[in-house]
Amino acid sequence: MNQINRKVEVVPYTTDWVKQFEKESSRLKHVLSDLLVNIHHIGSTSIQGMSAKPTIDIMVEVNNIDQVDRYKDQMASLGYESLGENGIKGRRYFHRLAEDGVTQLTHVHVFEHGSVTAIRHLAFRDFLRAHEDLAVFYSQLKTKLSTQFPYDIESYIEGKEVAIKKIEEQALIWWYEN
C-alpha cells in the first residue's frame, strides 16, 4: 500500500457507518463463528456525531487468538488481507481495501476476549460516547490535523497521540469505576 499518496481525509459523521458496520459484522460472523465471542464497532466511526476517516474499525473478540491464523483464507475470500499482529502484540489485524487498492474500507482488529487491549478500545469508545465535550474536542483535532497534513498520515497520527493518551487514561479510570 502506498502511504505517501494516500490522502488523509476526515469527513463528518454519517449514519451510513453504522450500516456498513452491520453489513460487515454479519459477513465476519459467518466466517469466524467458531471463534467469536463478541464483535464491536470501534474507532471514531462508532461515535455518533464524530468526524472521522471513513474507514470502519471492527473489533472481534475470540477465545483463542492463535486459532485466528487458521482463518486467513476465509478472510481473504471476503476481501481481507492478513497483516498478522501489525505492531500490536496479541492482535490479528486484517484490512479490506477498495478496488483502487489504496482506499481503506475496513480494519478488523482481533483480540482475545477480555484482553487489556480489547478493554482499552472499548473504554476509549464508550468514554467518548459518554463525554460529548471530549468527543467534540477529538473530532475537531482530527479535522484540523487532516487539513494540516493532507498527505502525511504519520504526522496526522503523531498529532493525535498526546490527546489519545490523555483521553485513554481518563477512559480506563472511568471504565473500571463503572
N, C-alpha and C positions, 0 to 999 in steps of 0.2 A: 504494500500500500504506500502510496506517495504522500507522505505527511506534508511535504513542502507546499504542494499545490492545493491542499485541502483547505477550503475557506472555513473559518470559524464563524458559524452563523448561529446566533441566538435569536429566537423568534418568540412572539407572545404565546401564552398558553392557549391550547385548543383541546376541546373535549375529544377530538379525534385520537389523541394519545391514549386515552382510556380504551377506546375501541380497538386500537392497534394492539395494546397490551392484551386485551381479552382474546383477540384472534390468535395472537402468537402464543399465549399461555396455553390455549387449547391444543395447538399443534405440539407444543413441548410436552404437555401432559400425556399425550398419546404415545410419544416416543419414550419418555422417561418414567412411565407409570410404575414400573417395578421398583424404582429407587425413590420416588418422590415422597417427601414429607409435606412440604409447603412450596407454594410459588407466590412471589410478591412482585408488584410493580414498585420499583425503587427509582432513585435519582430524581432530578428536577421535573421530568415529565409526569411524575406521580403526585406532584404537589399542585393542587388547584390554584390557578392564577399566576404561577411562576413562569417566567420566561426561561427558555432552555434551548439547548441544541436539540433539534428534532430527532433524537435517537432514543429509542425506547430501551431502558435498562430493566432487565428482569433478573431477579434473584431466585434461584432454585435451591431449596434445602433438601438434602438427601441423607440417608442413614449412614452411607459409607462412601466417602469421596473417591476412594481408589477404584470403586466399581464404575465410575463415570467414564473412565477411559475406554471401556468396552462399548460405549455408545457413540463413538466418533463417526462411524459410518452412517448410523441412523440420523445423527445431527447433520451430517453432510447432505443427506437426502432432503433435508429441509432447507438447505442453502447455507448452513453454518460452517465456518472454518474453525477448527480447534486450534487454540493457541496455548494449550497447557495451563500452567499456573500464571503465566504472563505477569510476573513480578509480585504476585501476592501468594505467599506460601499457604497451602491448604485450599486453594481455589482451582477450579477448572473454568476456563474462560473461552467463550465462543462468540464470534460476531458474524453478522449477516450483512453483506453489502448490497447496494442497489446494482442494477445492471451496468452502471458506469464504472463499477469497480472501485469507486472512491467513497461515495456517499454511504455512511454507516446508518443502517436501518435499525438494527437491534444488537444489543450486547446482552449476553447471558452469563451471569456470574453464578457458579455452582459452589456451594459450601456445605459442609456437614451441618446438620440441624443443631442449632444452639451454639455454634462456634462463636468465638469472640468477634470475628469479622462480620458474621451474619448479623449479630446483635447490633454491632456498630452501624451497619447500613440501615437497619430498621429504626434504631433510635434516632439517627440523623433525620430520616424521612418523617417520622412521627412527631419529632420535636418541631420541625419547621411547619408541619401541618397545624400544630397547636399554638405556634407563636408567629402570628402573621407579620408582626413588625420585623422579625429576623428574616422571614421569607422574602419580604419586600426588599430589605437591605441586600440579601444574597442575589436576588433576581436583578436588581439594579447594578450590582457589582459585575455580574456576568455579562450584562448588556454593555456596560462601559468597557470591559476588557475585550469583548469581541470587536468593538469598534476600534479600540486602541491597537489590537493585534489581529487584524483580519486574516492574515496568512501565517500566523505563528502560534500554533497550538501549544507549544511548550511554554511560551510566555503567558498565554492565556491561563493555562493550568497553574503555573507558578504564581500568577497574580491572585489566584483564589486560595492558595494554600493556607495563609495565615487565618483568613476568615473561616475556612473549613475546620481547621484545628480548634479554633475558639468555640465555634458552634458545636462541634463534635464533643468537646469536653463538657459543655453545658448539657448537651443531649444525653450523654451517658449518665450523668448525675440524675437528671430528670427521669430517665428510663428506669433506673434502679430504685428510685423513690416512689415510682407509680406502679 
